[in-house]
Amino acid sequence: MKFTVVGVRFKKAGKIYYFDPGELQLEPGDGVIVETARGVEYGLTVSGPLAVEEKDVVAPLKKVIRKSGGRDWEKLLTNREKERKAYRVCLEKIDIHNLPMKLVDVERTFDGNKIIFYFTADGRIDFRELVKDLASIFKTRIELRQIGVRDEAKMMGGLGCCGRELCCCTWLSDFASVSIRMAKDQNLSLNPTKISGICGRLMCCLKYENETYENARENFPEMGKWVVTPDGEGKVVGFNIFKDSVSVELKESKTVMDYHRKEVNLKNGLNKNNEKQQELVEQVDEERL
């Protein structure tokens, strides 16, 4: 069974959620008012209408309430101003209660029924008194949500070491798992200051560039393999996928020389390109026997 849905995003690089457009004629870029688990929210249509499988829809599929109008934009601006005021008030209350937490951002739902305060902290924080103070001031539901340093960077924004705006706050909607192994496979320095983002975690670009390196490595002999070069036998000690070269420590002279990938053959007389083809030929021969 398929559903007709539109994809709605509530933040610039946030996750996309599906809603039922009903009889509304919506196109990407249209502002919409929808009901979410947090309350009534304003979002932007970024995809659709499109048909998706039932398994890809989070039940129950809620309908788009209506298309946004001019007054909705005025209300958004009013909410943004109230968020800035709530941010200043919360900072003062955190200081009064002497709480070891860092306030990152404040969000007010479109209908004003809830204010969410995002913060970071090293451990668990007893903020019950803080919530009471904030609720008495703003006369609405208060939620304090602790987030990680990666989420903090996504909310705050900034520039990466490449000189461009952070991927997480411009287009990267989900955080993928990044490992130190990826940095090793890409022959990067393992100095934490050089492979970490401003959040202090390993840079996200290590993940989405890793597949390119893995595909390129398939054309090179493995590290430690004995190969034959124009200058004799040697052992592979490195390679450069950009220069398409292999670094070989020669057996006789113990010197390290760089050769083009096609100049290096494994000791059985095959290079990395025709090694797999040879394996297939041997497999066919065995089947014939």
Buried (B, 14 or more C-beta within 10 A) or exposed (E): EEBBBBBBBBEEBBEBBBBBBEEBEBEEEBBBBBBBEBBBBBBBBBEBBEEBEEEEBEEEBBBBBEBBEEEBEEBBEEBEEBBEEBBEBBEEBBEEBEBEBEBBBBBBBBBBEBBBBBBBEEEEBEBEEBBEBBEEBBEBBBBBEBBEBBBBBBBEBEEBEEEEEBBBBEEBEEBEEBEEEBBEBBEBEEEEEEBBBBBEBBBBBBBEEBEEBEEBBEBBBEEEBEBBBEBEEBBBEBBEBEEEBBBBBBEEEEEEBEBEBEBBBBEEEBBBEEBEEEEEEEEEEEEEE
